[in-house]
Amino acid sequence: MGELGIGIGWRHELDLSIARLPGVDWVEVVAENLHADHLPETLLALRKRGLPVLPHAVSLSLGGAEPLDTGRVQHLAEVARALDAPLVSDHVCFVRAGGLDSGHLMPLPRTREALDVLVANVRLAQSIVDVPLALENIAAVLDWPDAELTEEQFLSELTERTGCLLIIDVANLYANARNIGTDPSAFLDGIPWERLAYVHMAGGIERDGVYHDTHAHPVLPEVLSLLTELRRRTDPPGVLLERDDDYPSDAELAAELAALRAAVTT
């Protein structure tokens, strides 16, 4: 099944669990939580076992209209070098504007002007990092008006103009279908699968009519079904389980990892 296999998001709260879990082929780690000169011993132990460790940034704000904070990109590059990572990643979003930090990944207007800004920032980031850069689709609770491109068209043109890779977050596809009425099948039909780096999976829950991508609940059967639909279009190089809160037992994590493996190998 591709090059990476089945992975899990490395968190301090899960470090001992990940070390003993069966079926973990690689891990992804939030780059902002690390310092290249002081990497956690439990993370280095996984690296010594031969598991790829991929830094995933959350604060570059590549879609922001303000000048790119190249210091954040340099930090990502330093962490990648320290981990000998084969690629790095962030999101198709902005997080800062007008001197304020939202604390959230904010969706971009799907206009050509916004795409031009994103492309310029991605190219600058690519000039700083030493490895390929992948970008992830995000979950949103609103859609900007006057879109000139669908999300799949926006991402396709982004890859054409920058050569970047894509992380497809299947849980985010499900969240957007529930909250803003997007069509996951149309999205999957329009993605340039040759640019796929890997896939994200996570759980969520509905509250007051809004679906929340919490990363604190089990992966829903409907999200697993979307992964199976994706698998009919491509053989994903890797599939990653994200869990950021309310951490379950090792047995529950192992069962979720096994379900992901079954969804892409059957």
C-alpha positions as CSV (number, residue, x, y, z in Angstrom):
1,M,0.0,0.0,0.0
2,G,2.2,2.9,-1.1
3,E,5.3,4.2,0.7
4,L,4.3,5.3,4.2
5,G,1.5,2.9,5.3
6,I,-0.6,3.5,8.4
7,G,0.4,6.3,10.8
8,I,-0.7,8.2,13.8
9,G,-0.3,11.7,15.0
10,W,2.4,11.8,17.7
11,R,1.4,13.6,20.8
12,H,3.2,13.8,24.2
13,E,0.1,12.2,25.8
14,L,0.4,9.2,23.3
15,D,4.1,8.8,23.2
16,L,4.3,5.6,25.3
17,S,1.1,4.2,23.6
18,I,2.6,4.8,20.1
19,A,5.8,3.0,21.1
20,R,4.0,-0.2,21.9
21,L,1.1,-0.1,19.4
22,P,1.1,-2.7,16.6
23,G,0.8,-1.6,13.0
24,V,2.2,1.9,13.3
25,D,4.4,2.5,10.2
26,W,5.1,6.3,10.6
27,V,4.1,9.3,12.7
28,E,3.3,13.0,12.1
29,V,4.1,15.6,14.6
30,V,3.0,19.2,15.1
31,A,6.1,21.2,14.2
32,E,5.3,24.1,16.5
33,N,5.4,21.8,19.5
34,L,9.1,20.9,18.8
35,H,12.5,22.5,19.0
36,A,15.1,21.1,16.6
37,D,17.8,21.1,19.3
38,H,15.6,19.4,22.0
39,L,13.6,16.7,20.4
40,P,11.7,14.4,22.8
41,E,13.5,11.1,23.5
42,T,10.4,9.1,22.8
43,L,10.1,10.6,19.4
44,L,13.8,10.1,18.7
45,A,13.4,6.4,19.7
46,L,10.7,6.0,17.0
47,R,13.0,7.6,14.5
48,K,15.8,5.2,15.5
49,R,13.5,2.3,14.9
50,G,13.2,3.5,11.3
51,L,9.8,5.1,11.5
52,P,9.5,8.3,9.3
53,V,8.6,11.3,11.4
54,L,6.8,14.1,9.3
55,P,6.5,17.7,10.7
56,H,3.1,19.2,10.2
57,A,2.8,23.0,10.7
58,V,-0.3,24.8,11.8
59,S,0.8,28.5,11.9
60,L,2.4,29.4,8.6
61,S,-0.8,31.2,7.4
62,L,0.2,30.6,3.8
63,G,-3.1,32.0,2.5
64,G,-2.8,35.3,4.5
65,A,-2.5,38.6,2.7
66,E,0.2,39.8,5.1
67,P,3.9,39.1,4.3
68,L,4.8,35.5,5.1
69,D,6.5,35.0,8.5
70,T,9.7,33.3,7.1
71,G,10.9,32.7,10.7
72,R,8.1,30.2,11.1
73,V,9.0,28.5,7.8
74,Q,12.7,28.4,8.9
75,H,11.6,26.7,12.2
76,L,9.7,24.1,10.1
77,A,12.8,23.5,8.0
78,E,15.0,23.1,11.0
79,V,12.7,20.5,12.6
80,A,12.5,18.6,9.3
81,R,16.3,18.5,9.1
82,A,16.7,17.3,12.7
83,L,14.2,14.5,12.0
84,D,15.5,13.7,8.5
85,A,11.9,14.1,7.3
86,P,11.0,13.3,3.7
87,L,8.5,16.1,3.5
88,V,6.8,18.9,5.5
89,S,3.2,20.2,5.5
90,D,0.8,22.9,6.5
91,H,-2.8,23.9,5.4
92,V,-4.6,25.8,2.7
93,C,-5.8,28.5,5.1
94,F,-4.9,31.7,6.9
95,V,-4.5,32.1,10.6
96,R,-3.5,35.8,11.0
97,A,-4.8,39.1,9.7
98,G,-4.7,42.7,10.8
99,G,-2.2,41.9,13.5
100,L,-4.5,39.3,15.1
101,D,-4.1,35.6,15.4
102,S,-7.4,33.7,15.1
103,G,-6.2,30.6,16.9
104,H,-8.0,28.6,14.1
105,L,-7.4,27.5,10.6
106,M,-9.6,29.9,8.5
107,P,-10.8,29.1,5.0
108,L,-9.7,31.1,2.0
109,P,-12.0,32.8,-0.5
110,R,-11.7,30.7,-3.6
111,T,-10.9,33.6,-5.9
112,R,-8.1,33.9,-8.3
113,E,-6.7,36.9,-6.3
114,A,-6.6,34.7,-3.1
115,L,-5.0,31.9,-5.1
116,D,-2.3,34.2,-6.4
117,V,-1.4,35.2,-2.8
118,L,-1.3,31.6,-1.7
119,V,0.8,30.6,-4.7
120,A,3.3,33.4,-4.0
121,N,3.6,32.4,-0.3
122,V,3.9,28.7,-1.1
123,R,6.7,29.4,-3.5
124,L,8.5,31.4,-0.9
125,A,8.1,28.7,1.7
126,Q,9.4,26.1,-0.8
127,S,12.5,28.2,-1.3
128,I,13.2,27.9,2.5
129,V,12.5,24.2,3.2
130,D,14.8,21.5,1.9
131,V,12.1,18.9,1.2
132,P,8.7,18.8,-0.6
133,L,5.9,20.8,0.9
134,A,2.3,19.3,1.2
135,L,-0.8,21.3,1.9
136,E,-4.0,20.1,3.5
137,N,-7.7,20.9,2.9
138,I,-9.4,22.2,6.1
139,A,-12.8,21.9,7.7
140,A,-14.9,25.0,7.6
141,V,-18.2,26.2,9.0
142,L,-18.6,29.0,6.4
143,D,-18.0,29.4,2.7
144,W,-17.0,32.8,1.4
145,P,-19.3,34.3,-1.2
146,D,-18.5,34.9,-4.8
147,A,-16.2,31.9,-5.3
148,E,-14.6,31.7,-8.7
149,L,-13.3,28.1,-8.3
150,T,-14.5,24.9,-6.6
151,E,-12.3,23.7,-3.8
152,E,-11.0,20.9,-6.0
153,Q,-10.2,23.3,-8.8
154,F,-8.5,25.7,-6.4
155,L,-6.3,22.8,-5.1
156,S,-5.6,21.5,-8.6
157,E,-4.4,24.9,-9.8
158,L,-2.3,25.3,-6.7
159,T,-0.4,22.1,-7.4
160,E,0.0,23.0,-11.1
161,R,1.5,26.4,-10.3
162,T,3.7,25.4,-7.3
163,G,4.4,21.7,-7.7
164,C,3.3,21.2,-4.1
165,L,1.8,18.0,-2.8
166,L,-1.6,17.5,-1.1
167,I,-2.8,16.0,2.1
168,I,-6.4,15.1,1.8
169,D,-8.2,15.2,5.1
170,V,-11.2,12.9,4.6
171,A,-12.7,13.9,8.0
172,N,-12.7,17.5,6.8
173,L,-14.5,16.5,3.6
174,Y,-17.2,14.9,5.8
175,A,-17.4,17.9,8.1
176,N,-17.8,20.3,5.1
177,A,-20.5,18.2,3.6
178,R,-22.4,18.3,6.8
179,N,-21.9,21.9,7.6
180,I,-21.8,23.8,4.3
181,G,-23.3,21.2,1.9
182,T,-20.3,20.4,-0.3
183,D,-20.1,17.2,-2.4
184,P,-17.3,14.9,-1.3
185,S,-17.6,12.8,-4.4
186,A,-17.2,15.8,-6.7
187,F,-14.2,16.8,-4.7
188,L,-12.6,13.4,-5.0
189,D,-13.3,13.3,-8.7
190,G,-11.5,16.6,-9.2
191,I,-8.3,16.0,-7.2
192,P,-5.0,15.5,-9.0
193,W,-4.2,12.2,-7.3
194,E,-0.6,12.1,-8.6
195,R,0.1,14.9,-6.2
196,L,-1.2,13.1,-3.1
197,A,1.2,12.9,-0.2
198,Y,-1.1,11.1,2.2
199,V,-4.5,11.1,3.9
200,H,-5.7,12.3,7.3
201,M,-8.5,10.6,9.2
202,A,-10.1,11.8,12.5
203,G,-13.3,11.7,14.6
204,G,-15.9,14.3,15.5
205,I,-19.3,14.8,16.9
206,E,-22.5,16.9,16.1
207,R,-23.5,19.5,18.6
208,D,-26.6,21.8,18.1
209,G,-26.8,20.9,14.4
210,V,-23.1,21.6,13.7
211,Y,-20.6,18.9,13.1
212,H,-17.3,19.5,14.9
213,D,-14.1,17.9,13.7
214,T,-12.9,17.4,17.3
215,H,-10.0,14.9,16.9
216,A,-11.4,13.6,20.2
217,H,-13.8,11.0,19.1
218,P,-13.7,7.7,17.2
219,V,-13.7,7.9,13.4
220,L,-17.3,7.6,12.2
221,P,-18.4,4.8,9.9
222,E,-19.4,7.5,7.3
223,V,-15.8,8.9,7.3
224,L,-14.4,5.4,6.8
225,S,-16.8,5.0,3.9
226,L,-15.4,8.1,2.4
227,L,-11.9,6.7,2.7
228,T,-13.1,3.6,0.9
229,E,-14.5,5.9,-1.9
230,L,-11.1,7.7,-2.1
231,R,-9.4,4.3,-2.3
232,R,-11.4,3.5,-5.4
233,R,-9.7,6.5,-7.1
234,T,-6.1,6.0,-5.9
235,D,-3.8,3.9,-3.7
236,P,-2.9,6.5,-1.0
237,P,0.8,6.5,0.0
238,G,-0.2,6.8,3.6
239,V,-3.1,7.2,6.0
240,L,-2.8,8.9,9.3
241,L,-5.1,8.8,12.4
242,E,-5.3,12.1,14.3
243,R,-6.2,12.2,17.9
244,D,-5.7,15.4,20.0
245,D,-7.9,15.0,23.1
246,D,-9.8,12.5,25.3
247,Y,-7.2,9.9,24.5
248,P,-8.5,6.3,24.3
249,S,-6.9,3.0,25.4
250,D,-4.2,1.3,23.4
251,A,-6.8,-1.3,22.3
252,E,-9.1,1.3,20.9
253,L,-6.3,3.0,19.0
254,A,-5.1,-0.3,17.6
255,A,-8.7,-1.1,16.5
256,E,-9.0,2.2,14.7
257,L,-5.6,1.8,13.0
258,A,-6.6,-1.7,11.9
259,A,-9.9,-0.3,10.5
260,L,-7.9,2.3,8.4
261,R,-5.6,-0.4,7.1
262,A,-8.6,-2.6,6.1
263,A,-10.3,0.3,4.3
264,V,-7.3,0.8,2.0
265,T,-6.1,-2.7,1.5
266,T,-9.4,-4.6,0.8
